[in-house]
Amino acid sequence: HFGVLELSWNKTESRWVEVWKTLNSLHLLRHENLATSSQYWIIYEKFLKWVPAEARVLDWGCGDGHFSYFSLKNGRKTASFNVNFYDSSQRGECGIVDFLNSEFPRDFEYKVSKGRDPVYLPYADETFDAVVSVGVLEHVRQEGGEEIKSLLEIRRILKPGGLFLCFHFSVTNFSVKHLIPNSCVVRTVGNPGIGRAKAGLRRYLSILRSSIPKTPIEQS
């Protein structure tokens, strides 16, 4: 049995907690509690640092749409894309499409793959200022794709000098090798681990302290 903990957040942490409250209210699995949701705080911080407010962003393999919400909430025009071979509703995993459309009608669009090509992205060349991969690149083979082909396709739709921000994928030099030739900027953020906290949780939830990782690796 644990007593009630009074948590005190700084200004930045309070922003992340507000994001969590919304995503939690939408019943998204990774945001069912603050501990699991906090794994994304590092990518929130880096995204706002590296992606300018006027950028057009692709949330590649957006899953349930949680990062698309964060991007839109922070003023970035955001396109969300999922591979969808199985869901006849044409929504794929993204169950909050209606919510995002209603909250951000001018800045949000959602597409799913057509046919069974796991690599092709239905966007014109040099469309996006930034492409975000939040736990996606390492899973492309599960849908029949290949990492190099996906990276080349991302390179195609990024504007020259655009940013590819990859979260979770551990082989950081892999992405750099295949995107640099197109004058793209690549930044990778290591995975702090599901249920492992940063910032406020690190300070206040001592029960997690033993599993707190070192600062994630950044590479530019």
C-alpha positions, 0 to 999 in steps of 0.5 A: 500500500502506498500513500498519495504522493504530492507531485510538483511539476515545473513549467515544462513538465506541466505541459507534458502532463496536460498532454497526458491528461488528454491522451489518457481521456481518449483511452490510449493504451500507452497513456493509461498512466503517467509512468508509461506516458512519460517515456515520450517526454524526451521526444516532446522536448527534442521535437519542439527544439528542432522542428520550427512552428511553421513546419509541415510534419509527417507522423510516419506510422502514427499508430493510435495518433498520440504523437500527432496530437502532440504535434498539432497541439503545439502548432505544427501542421501534421499529416498522419500516416499508417500502413493499413492492410487489415482494418476495413474502416480505413482508419488503421490503428488511429482511433482518434481521427475524428477527435483530431479532425474536430480539434484541428480541422485546418492542420490535420490530415490522415492517410492510410496505405493503399494496396499492399505496398508497405513502403510507398508514402502517398505524398509528392516529392519534397512535401515535408519539413520534418518526418517523425518516426516514433517507434516505427523504423525498427518494425517495418519488416513486420509489415513486409518492408525493409529499412533502407527502402523506407528511409529512401522513401522518407528522403524522397518526401522530405524537403532539402534540409528537412529533418528526420527525427527517429525515436527508439531505433538503436542503430543510429548510423544506419539512418544517417548513412542513407539520408545524408546524401539528400542533404537531410538533417537526421537526429536520433533519440534513444529509447528511455524505456517503457514505464521509465520516467524522466523529469518529475517522475524521476524526482518523485517516484522513488520506486522507479529510480533503480530503472532510470536510464542514462541520458539518451544518445543524440546524434546529428 
